[in-house]
Amino acid sequence: MTKAEISGDIEAPPEVVWQVMSDPERWHEWTASIRSIRLVDKGPLQVGSRALVRQPRFPPAVWKVTSLDRGRRFVWRSGMPGMWVYGHHSVEASPTGARVVLGLRYEGVIGRLLARATRAITQRYLQLEIAGLTRRSEERARKRIP
Protein backbone atom coordinates (compact mmCIF):
# COMPACT_ATOMS: atom_id res chain seq x y z
CA MET A 1 0.00 0.00 0.00
CA THR A 2 1.41 3.36 -0.98
CA LYS A 3 -1.97 5.02 -0.79
CA ALA A 4 -4.79 4.93 1.76
CA GLU A 5 -8.12 6.65 1.28
CA ILE A 6 -11.56 6.87 2.81
CA SER A 7 -14.64 8.74 1.65
CA GLY A 8 -18.09 9.40 2.98
CA ASP A 9 -21.20 11.52 2.79
CA ILE A 10 -21.96 14.12 5.44
CA GLU A 11 -25.38 15.65 6.01
CA ALA A 12 -24.05 19.19 6.22
CA PRO A 13 -23.35 21.89 3.64
CA PRO A 14 -19.86 21.70 2.10
CA GLU A 15 -18.97 25.12 3.55
CA VAL A 16 -19.67 23.84 7.09
CA VAL A 17 -17.54 20.73 6.49
CA TRP A 18 -14.76 22.93 5.06
CA GLN A 19 -14.81 25.15 8.15
CA VAL A 20 -14.26 22.12 10.36
CA MET A 21 -11.71 20.47 8.07
CA SER A 22 -9.64 23.60 7.48
CA ASP A 23 -9.19 24.36 11.20
CA PRO A 24 -6.57 21.73 12.10
CA GLU A 25 -5.75 23.21 15.51
CA ARG A 26 -9.20 21.97 16.65
CA TRP A 27 -9.01 18.47 15.14
CA HIS A 28 -8.06 16.95 18.50
CA GLU A 29 -11.56 17.92 19.70
CA TRP A 30 -13.27 15.56 17.27
CA THR A 31 -10.82 12.74 16.47
CA ALA A 32 -8.75 10.47 18.73
CA SER A 33 -6.19 10.14 15.91
CA ILE A 34 -4.81 13.59 16.82
CA ARG A 35 -3.31 14.64 20.14
CA SER A 36 -2.63 18.20 19.00
CA ILE A 37 -1.87 20.35 15.99
CA ARG A 38 -0.20 23.73 16.30
CA LEU A 39 0.06 26.00 13.30
CA VAL A 40 3.62 27.30 13.13
CA ASP A 41 2.55 30.09 10.79
CA LYS A 42 -0.32 32.15 12.18
CA GLY A 43 -3.33 33.10 10.10
CA PRO A 44 -5.68 31.07 7.93
CA LEU A 45 -4.53 27.87 6.29
CA GLN A 46 -2.72 28.71 3.02
CA VAL A 47 -0.05 27.30 0.73
CA GLY A 48 3.15 27.28 2.75
CA SER A 49 1.43 27.04 6.15
CA ARG A 50 3.23 24.65 8.47
CA ALA A 51 1.77 22.67 11.34
CA LEU A 52 3.32 20.58 14.08
CA VAL A 53 1.17 17.45 14.30
CA ARG A 54 1.22 15.10 17.29
CA GLN A 55 -0.52 11.74 16.94
CA PRO A 56 -0.66 8.68 19.17
CA ARG A 57 1.92 6.05 18.18
CA PHE A 58 3.82 8.40 15.82
CA PRO A 59 6.62 10.90 16.47
CA PRO A 60 5.72 14.60 16.11
CA ALA A 61 5.89 15.72 12.49
CA VAL A 62 5.82 19.04 10.65
CA TRP A 63 3.34 19.14 7.77
CA LYS A 64 3.42 21.88 5.12
CA VAL A 65 0.46 22.85 2.93
CA THR A 66 1.47 22.30 -0.71
CA SER A 67 -1.82 23.09 -2.42
CA LEU A 68 -5.09 24.67 -1.41
CA ASP A 69 -8.35 25.35 -3.21
CA ARG A 70 -10.19 27.27 -0.49
CA GLY A 71 -13.56 25.76 0.33
CA ARG A 72 -12.78 22.53 -1.57
CA ARG A 73 -9.45 20.86 -0.81
CA PHE A 74 -5.99 21.05 0.62
CA VAL A 75 -2.91 18.85 0.50
CA TRP A 76 -0.06 18.90 2.95
CA ARG A 77 3.22 17.01 3.06
CA SER A 78 5.59 15.70 5.69
CA GLY A 79 8.84 13.79 5.53
CA MET A 80 12.24 14.11 3.92
CA PRO A 81 13.96 12.96 0.72
CA GLY A 82 13.30 9.24 0.41
CA MET A 83 10.12 9.47 2.43
CA TRP A 84 7.31 11.88 1.64
CA VAL A 85 3.78 11.51 2.95
CA TYR A 86 0.99 13.61 1.42
CA GLY A 87 -2.30 14.11 3.25
CA HIS A 88 -5.28 14.92 1.02
CA HIS A 89 -8.51 16.48 2.33
CA SER A 90 -11.38 17.36 0.00
CA VAL A 91 -15.07 18.23 0.18
CA GLU A 92 -17.66 18.74 -2.55
CA ALA A 93 -21.41 19.12 -2.72
CA SER A 94 -23.53 15.96 -2.81
CA PRO A 95 -27.30 15.35 -2.98
CA THR A 96 -27.41 14.93 0.83
CA GLY A 97 -24.92 17.66 1.74
CA ALA A 98 -21.22 16.99 1.25
CA ARG A 99 -18.95 14.24 -0.01
CA VAL A 100 -15.57 14.05 1.73
CA VAL A 101 -12.40 12.24 0.71
CA LEU A 102 -9.46 11.87 3.10
CA GLY A 103 -6.27 10.12 2.12
CA LEU A 104 -2.56 9.60 2.44
CA ARG A 105 -0.04 8.93 -0.32
CA TYR A 106 3.48 7.72 0.42
CA GLU A 107 6.44 8.35 -1.88
CA GLY A 108 10.04 7.22 -1.86
CA VAL A 109 11.66 3.95 -0.86
CA ILE A 110 11.35 4.63 2.86
CA GLY A 111 7.84 6.00 2.35
CA ARG A 112 6.69 2.74 0.80
CA LEU A 113 8.18 0.80 3.71
CA LEU A 114 6.47 3.13 6.17
CA ALA A 115 3.16 2.65 4.36
CA ARG A 116 3.38 -1.12 4.75
CA ALA A 117 4.49 -0.93 8.38
CA THR A 118 1.68 1.43 9.39
CA ARG A 119 -1.15 0.10 7.20
CA ALA A 120 -3.48 -0.97 10.04
CA ILE A 121 -3.06 2.18 12.16
CA THR A 122 -3.41 4.39 9.07
CA GLN A 123 -6.74 2.78 8.18
CA ARG A 124 -7.91 3.09 11.78
CA TYR A 125 -6.96 6.77 11.95
CA LEU A 126 -8.72 7.54 8.66
CA GLN A 127 -11.87 5.87 10.01
CA LEU A 128 -11.66 7.90 13.22
CA GLU A 129 -11.11 11.10 11.25
CA ILE A 130 -14.04 10.70 8.87
CA ALA A 131 -16.35 9.65 11.72
CA GLY A 132 -15.31 12.65 13.83
CA LEU A 133 -15.51 15.06 10.90
CA THR A 134 -19.01 13.78 10.16
CA ARG A 135 -20.18 14.17 13.77
CA ARG A 136 -18.71 17.67 14.19
CA SER A 137 -19.95 18.93 10.82
CA GLU A 138 -23.48 17.56 11.23
CA GLU A 139 -23.65 18.97 14.77
CA ARG A 140 -22.62 22.41 13.49
CA ALA A 141 -25.10 22.22 10.63
CA ARG A 142 -27.95 21.36 13.03
CA LYS A 143 -27.01 24.15 15.41
CA ARG A 144 -26.00 26.51 12.60
CA ILE A 145 -22.66 27.15 14.30
CA PRO A 146 -20.21 29.01 12.04
C-alpha positions in Angstrom: 0.0 0.0 0.0 1.4 3.4 -1.0 -2.0 5.0 -0.8 -4.8 4.9 1.8 -8.1 6.7 1.3 -11.6 6.9 2.8 -14.6 8.7 1.6 -18.1 9.4 3.0 -21.2 11.5 2.8 -22.0 14.1 5.4 -25.4 15.7 6.0 -24.0 19.2 6.2 -23.3 21.9 3.6 -19.9 21.7 2.1 -19.0 25.1 3.6 -19.7 23.8 7.1 -17.5 20.7 6.5 -14.8 22.9 5.1 -14.8 25.2 8.2 -14.3 22.1 10.4 -11.7 20.5 8.1 -9.6 23.6 7.5 -9.2 24.4 11.2 -6.6 21.7 12.1 -5.8 23.2 15.5 -9.2 22.0 16.6 -9.0 18.5 15.1 -8.1 17.0 18.5 -11.6 17.9 19.7 -13.3 15.6 17.3 -10.8 12.7 16.5 -8.8 10.5 18.7 -6.2 10.1 15.9 -4.8 13.6 16.8 -3.3 14.6 20.1 -2.6 18.2 19.0 -1.9 20.4 16.0 -0.2 23.7 16.3 0.1 26.0 13.3 3.6 27.3 13.1 2.6 30.1 10.8 -0.3 32.2 12.2 -3.3 33.1 10.1 -5.7 31.1 7.9 -4.5 27.9 6.3 -2.7 28.7 3.0 -0.1 27.3 0.7 3.2 27.3 2.7 1.4 27.0 6.1 3.2 24.7 8.5 1.8 22.7 11.3 3.3 20.6 14.1 1.2 17.4 14.3 1.2 15.1 17.3 -0.5 11.7 16.9 -0.7 8.7 19.2 1.9 6.1 18.2 3.8 8.4 15.8 6.6 10.9 16.5 5.7 14.6 16.1 5.9 15.7 12.5 5.8 19.0 10.7 3.3 19.1 7.8 3.4 21.9 5.1 0.5 22.8 2.9 1.5 22.3 -0.7 -1.8 23.1 -2.4 -5.1 24.7 -1.4 -8.4 25.3 -3.2 -10.2 27.3 -0.5 -13.6 25.8 0.3 -12.8 22.5 -1.6 -9.5 20.9 -0.8 -6.0 21.0 0.6 -2.9 18.9 0.5 -0.1 18.9 2.9 3.2 17.0 3.1 5.6 15.7 5.7 8.8 13.8 5.5 12.2 14.1 3.9 14.0 13.0 0.7 13.3 9.2 0.4 10.1 9.5 2.4 7.3 11.9 1.6 3.8 11.5 3.0 1.0 13.6 1.4 -2.3 14.1 3.3 -5.3 14.9 1.0 -8.5 16.5 2.3 -11.4 17.4 0.0 -15.1 18.2 0.2 -17.7 18.7 -2.5 -21.4 19.1 -2.7 -23.5 16.0 -2.8 -27.3 15.4 -3.0 -27.4 14.9 0.8 -24.9 17.7 1.7 -21.2 17.0 1.2 -18.9 14.2 0.0 -15.6 14.1 1.7 -12.4 12.2 0.7 -9.5 11.9 3.1 -6.3 10.1 2.1 -2.6 9.6 2.4 0.0 8.9 -0.3 3.5 7.7 0.4 6.4 8.4 -1.9 10.0 7.2 -1.9 11.7 3.9 -0.9 11.3 4.6 2.9 7.8 6.0 2.4 6.7 2.7 0.8 8.2 0.8 3.7 6.5 3.1 6.2 3.2 2.7 4.4 3.4 -1.1 4.8 4.5 -0.9 8.4 1.7 1.4 9.4 -1.2 0.1 7.2 -3.5 -1.0 10.0 -3.1 2.2 12.2 -3.4 4.4 9.1 -6.7 2.8 8.2 -7.9 3.1 11.8 -7.0 6.8 11.9 -8.7 7.5 8.7 -11.9 5.9 10.0 -11.7 7.9 13.2 -11.1 11.1 11.2 -14.0 10.7 8.9 -16.4 9.7 11.7 -15.3 12.6 13.8 -15.5 15.1 10.9 -19.0 13.8 10.2 -20.2 14.2 13.8 -18.7 17.7 14.2 -20.0 18.9 10.8 -23.5 17.6 11.2 -23.7 19.0 14.8 -22.6 22.4 13.5 -25.1 22.2 10.6 -27.9 21.4 13.0 -27.0 24.2 15.4 -26.0 26.5 12.6 -22.7 27.2 14.3 -20.2 29.0 12.0 
